[in-house]
Amino acid sequence: MTLISWGMVLALMIPIALLCRQCSTWERLAAFGSISTKVALLALMVAVMRGDRMLALVGTLMISAGDAGMLLLARLLEEHEQ
C-alpha cells in the first residue's frame, strides 16, 4: 500500500509541473481539476488503510464539491470569454 501511495503522490506532481509553465486558462483549469481529484483519491486511500470513516467521508465530499466547483468555474470563464 505504501508503494501505491507514493505512486499517487508522483502522479500528483505531473499536473503541478504543468502549472509551472505558461499555458492557457483552460489548461490551468484542467490541471487544477486533476489535482483536486487526485488529492481526494489519495485521502480515500489513506482512509481505507487507516480504517477511518470520517476521513473517507471528507475524501468523498472533496470529490463531489471539487468537481462541482470546477464545473461552475468553467461556466463562468466561458461566459466571460464571450
N, C-alpha and C positions, 0 to 999 in steps of 0.2 A: 504494500500500500504506500509505503514511503516513496518508492520509485515512481508510482503513478502521480503522487502529489508533486514531486519535483518536475515530472514531465508537464504537468499542468502549469506550473509556475514558469517553465521555459516557454510554453505555448503562449502564456500571457505576455511575455516580453516582445513577441512579434508585433502586435498592434502598437505597443508603446514605442518601438523603434520606428514604426511607420509614422507616428505622430511627430517625431522629432524632425522629419524632413518637411520641406514645403509641399503642401498638397491642397486640393480644393476643399471647400467646406463639406461637401458630401462625403469625400474620403475620410475626413476627420470624424464626421458623424458615424460613419460605418465602423471606424476604428474604436470609438467610444462605446458603441453598442456591443462590439465584440468583447471589449474589456469587461463591461458590466456583466455580460453573460458568463464569461469565464470565471470571474470572481465569485459569482453566485454558485456556479457548479463546484468550485473549489470549497466554498463554505458548506455545500451539501455533502461533499465527500468527507470533509473533516467531521461533520455531524454524524455521519454514518460510522466512521471509525471510532468516535468517542461515545456513540450511543446517546447523543444529546438531541432530544426532540425540539427544544427551543431554538437551537442553532439551525436545525433543519427548517423550522418554520421561518426563521429570518432569511435563510437562503431562498426559500420558495417565494417569499414576499419580494426579495431583491429581483428575482427573475420576472415576476409579474409587473411590479411597479417600474422597474428599469426599462423593460421593453415598451411599456405603455408611454413612458416619458419620452423615449426616443421617437416613437410614432408622432406624438404631439409636437415635438421639436421639429421633426422633418416637415410636418404640415405647415408650421409657422414659417419655416425657411422657404418653403415652396411659394407661399403667399407673398412673402417679402420680395422674392426674385421677380415676381410678375408685376 
